[in-house]
């Protein structure tokens, strides 16, 4: 919520203009990739995404929360390249139970069976990247609402809601000028 | 070269229809991402891409050739998701010197100062993923031509030409039906 976590305008605008990110995890010196629908969290330099627990990328990020992301356009000409590369760490906010009837009245507490994550789930020998912060239920529900307002289909599909805390971002925009890059790094990282 | 390396039709078609891939490398248990312009190599289940030597992703893949890729569209609705996730290993085919005058007559041998890679450059303690195969100059030049015919701007920019040998691909296409997936794996991997 601190202003120190605000992203530079062009980076924030590019991230807000898109909604699909390539997300990389790693295990045993091998990277893995998936694509996720994301929603930026205002003023936190963080993104929300939802994924199923049984997927390989969720299993990998539960063992090692370090991830990297790429968001880009796909222009024919190099002169029109725009994209973001980013790194950060992931924490789970809770599980959202799939709803059979998406028309039912919306009540966060009853609709979503959120089990707020405890730190012990994230212990790993990798390093200390597992976020020490504990999310309270109110915050988790607010963030679930933020995500599901943008992607209502998530209510029907269900899954785990993750928060990706961004530590580093490189923004490339050749339309500004060839080779234009802007780098943001979280203070203290 | 071998029919065993042919990709299933829908996967090959999707890869051919696109040209920008999110490419993930990894070092010290941290994944990294970049975006590259790729060209499929017919009948080899492999992709070509060009990158500058000084980039972080090239430094990382020279230390560990295991990479993962994601190619996707960015639809608003989950029902229109299409994308490929892939893993494989990378080998360098050579360096392409940037041309100042892209209108000069095209002569592979004189235009491109290709230094065919030797295996010793790729030694690593990671594992035996470093491809043992040596590329001869004719093959490297043919592949450089394949890449540069598709992306002529590479002649002006220069860089190292890499071949990504695909080992595993998962293709998702919700337009066929929700949750449709097709998996391809290289024989013997």
Interface residues (C-beta under 8 A of the other chain):
Chain A: X18 X19 X20 X22 X23 X24 X25 X26 X29 X30 X31 X32 X33 X34 X35 X37 X64 X66 X67 X68 X69 X70 X72 X73 X74 X75 X76 X77 X78 X81 X83 X85 X86 X87 X126 X127 X151 X153 X157
Chain B: X18 X19 X20 X22 X23 X24 X25 X26 X29 X30 X31 X32 X33 X34 X35 X37 X64 X66 X67 X68 X69 X70 X72 X73 X74 X75 X76 X77 X78 X81 X83 X85 X86 X87 X126 X127 X151 X153 X157
